[in-house]
Amino acid sequence: MYDRLRVASEAFDRRIGWHRVGFLVSLAVIVAAAVVLYRMLHGIDVHEVIGALRAIPWRDILLASGFVAAGYFTLTFYDVFALHTIGRGDIPYRTAALAGFTSYAVGHNVGASAFTGGAVRYRIYSLHGLSAIEVAKVCFVAGFTFWLGNATVLGLGIAHAPEAASAINQVPPWVNRTLAIITLMALATYVGWVWTTPRVIGRSNWEVTLPGGPLTLLQIAIGIVDLACCAAAMYMLVPHEPYIGFVTVAVIFVAATLLGFASHSPGGLGVFDAAMLVALWEYDKEQLLAGLLLFRLLYYLVPFAVALLILGSREAWLWSRRSRAAQASARAGAGAATPAHQDPGQG
């Protein structure tokens, strides 16, 4: 069965190309989001948005900032887990944390995070002896952790509150609940599959041994904590009235985030916002837009600026160290050559 699917996938890629399909899907999502945003924001009162921003309590902003910080701290364990999975547990946590934080902060904002985040990871890990293939494996395992967490959160959340997903996809709640249960059953099947015996995917020198059952549960837990922190940050910034439960907001938030990733637009710009505005129609538009703008500042722009500062400072330090090493080598070479130039004169 697996071989048939692989052959069919390769044939489709040769004739049509998965990259073309991905481009068309991204374009369709972006165009649809642009139309929705135009309709939702047409006639919006900018002064009311500014007033809503000023009205958000500092307590809520500080709590949201704390949840964002906790979320990015959890992101560092994506890389720690991935490094241990590929047999590179010798890489210290500080390096994994640097790579994890900066790659996600840059990837979230620039877009096409698989490539931009991968480039940042390679720049950091290559100095610690990781090859390009090993870095690609780290990116794969970290990304798989993210998707396992998403599938679990959406499965549990939609099974509990299917109407939250219906607010986005306009599908009847019973259909969404059925899909959620199927997703959870698939996750349980996968956990059972990797629990029984070591599972290896890939071929040649690109083989990855998937985490076993207990480690897969840890992998899922990391993803759940990350998404819960992000959803909690968003929950602190949406209006308090009318009351909407955390699970409902979390399901809508995760679904909107995934739509943003599917668009490959920087930070899901426009797509994420349109999905949130459509799904959370009960809120005052100006107040919700104020919360979305503040979330973008806290979750995207501030970490992006910090990551660029860290990466820039690191590159300057590395350049300075190489420069000093080159100067020391040149002085040592000059010192070793001086006696040889003096020998003829001494004779």
Disulfide bonds with the S-S distance in Angstrom:
none
